[in-house]
């Protein structure tokens, strides 16, 4: 993804690899990720489908989910 936007010199070799320290799985579509300010080993994911996920990355591999909440419906109606 980043290789199509940024110049090659700005994209670290890490992004060429399929390997990483930890992975949050089961996310479909667009999402935004951030590190938790409350816990140094948690990552927060907000998904375009309305899901809010908090996962732990204490150990390498798949991140176990701590919390999953749905905070909005993706289906809406206009005020016609």
Number of C-alpha atoms within 10 A of each C-alpha: 6 12 13 8 9 10 9 11 8 10 14 11 9 9 12 10 8 6 10 10 11 15 15 19 11 6 14 9 8 9 14 10 13 11 14 15 10 7 9 11 13 20 20 21 20 19 18 15 17 14 17 18 19 21 22 21 18 13 11 10 13 14 19 17 16 12 11 13 11 12 12 12 9 9 6 7 5 4 4 3
